[in-house]
Amino acid sequence: MFKYLVCSCLFISSVNALVDYSDNSSSERFSKRIKPKEKIITRSAPRNTSSKLSTSRRSASPSLTGISFSSSVDTLTIGSYQNYKESKVSKISFSLDVQTPYNIYLSTKYFLASSANQNLANTSDYQAGNAEFILGFNWLKFGGEYDQGLLNIYGGASVGQKNSDFAHSRTNQIYGIETVKRFLSFALGLGYELRISGKSTSESSTGNIGKLYGSVGWEVSNDIKMAVEAATVNIGEGKGNGINSNSINYSYFVPKIQLGLSPRVSLDLVALFVINKSVMSDSISAKLWDQEGIFGNSLSAKLAFSL
């Protein structure tokens, strides 16, 4: 009996030794000292919002409300014309685009031009070109940011300018329609523009000018965007002292690359190549300097600022 009691006491004491009667608060304090590593949160650099991917000619950022101002320097090479062969024309262009939150946008353009060739200009100083004003509507918009589709319609005028070797006196009406569809990092565009020519007072007259154009653009990275545009232009027969007895037809294509210098500043490098043309030298007397590609190839660099 005594042995049984001794064994029982030893068993109970061994069991009690396995039970922890220490204060739980000390273990909790110790566990709080050992904290798991906090998750490191990194913030990526802001995207370049100076110009969203788009192939729209009139509304560069139709999904972005704001103001964009750009200035470009062009060098135009006139070739294969008598008295004008290999002549150089320098142009400084300015444009202002305003996109409102009401699917309405405004666009203005203006340029200055000069040439050392006396057959083109009486002076080598820069002279005023024709100012252009456009009012457009994002008539139809569907899809999200990366699959957005747009249908734009616009109208405006090219204002006549007198006493300039690089501007015509006609005030032309401008009407156009264009559609743009984006597929992730790619965008496709197609449009048609009609210019109804006004009355000429100091240069040869022209008929109406129609242009059909298409373009494709893709976003290489946040700071690099590329695009290629092709267009075909038809200039109708002029009346009275018209530039020709038949219509003028020519085509050109424009590769361009846009480099994002900062979230609000971009640099565009643009080249224009005429691939098919039937242009008479009389077109210079009509002062069609506001028409892209009519006189030859050109190179330009454009600096754009967005607000």
C-alpha positions, 0 to 999 in steps of 0.5 A: 500500500505504501509503495502504491502511494509513493508511485502515485505521488511520483506520477502526479508530480511528473504530470504537474511538471509538464503543465506550464503555470507561468504568466501568459502575459510574458510570452505574449510580450515576447511574441510581440517583440518578434514581428514578421517582416512588413510588406514593402510597397513600391510605387511605380513611376507615373505614366507619360500622359503627354499624349495617349496612343491615338491615330486621330489627326484632329483630336490627339487625346480624345479620351483625355480632357485638357489642353495641348500646345505644340510647335514644330520645325519643318524642312521641305525639299522641292524637287523636279520643278523648273526654277525650283529644283532642290529648293529648301523651304523652312516652316515653323508651325504652331498648334493648340488643341483643347479637349473638353469634358463634353465630347467637344474639341477645338483645334487651331493651326498656324505656320510661318515659312521662308525660303532663300529662293527668289522664285518662291519668295521675294524675301528670305524673311519668315512670312505668315501662312494660313491659319486654320480653326476646327471645331469637332465632336466625339460623336460616338464613343464606346469601349474602355481605355484599351479597346476604345472606339471613336467616331469624330466629326468636325468642321472649320475653316482655313482663313485667307491671308494676303500679302504673303508668298506662302499663304493663299487669299482663299477662305476654305471650308473644312469638313471631315469624319474619322474613326479610331479603334484601339486594340490594347497597344495598337490603334487603327484610324481611317478618315476623310476630309473635304476642303471647299475652296473659296474665291481666289483674289491674288493667286490661281484658283483651285477646285475642292480638295479631298483627302482620304487617309488611314493610319496605324499606331502602336505603343512600344513602351510608356515613353515611346509611341510609333505610327504610320499614316498614308493618304491620297489627295485629289485637288479639283480643277480650278475655274477661270485662272485655274492651276490646271485643266485637270485634277491633281492627284498625289499620295504620301506616307508619314512615319513618325515616332513620339518620345516622352520626355516627361509626363507632360512633354513629348518630342515627335520626329516626323518624315513625309515621303511622296510616293505618287504625284502628278503635280504641276509647277502651277500649283506653286502659283496657287500657294497651296503651302498648307497642303501636306506633301504637294511639293515634295518630301519633308522632315520635321520635329515637334515639341508638344506640351500638355496641361 
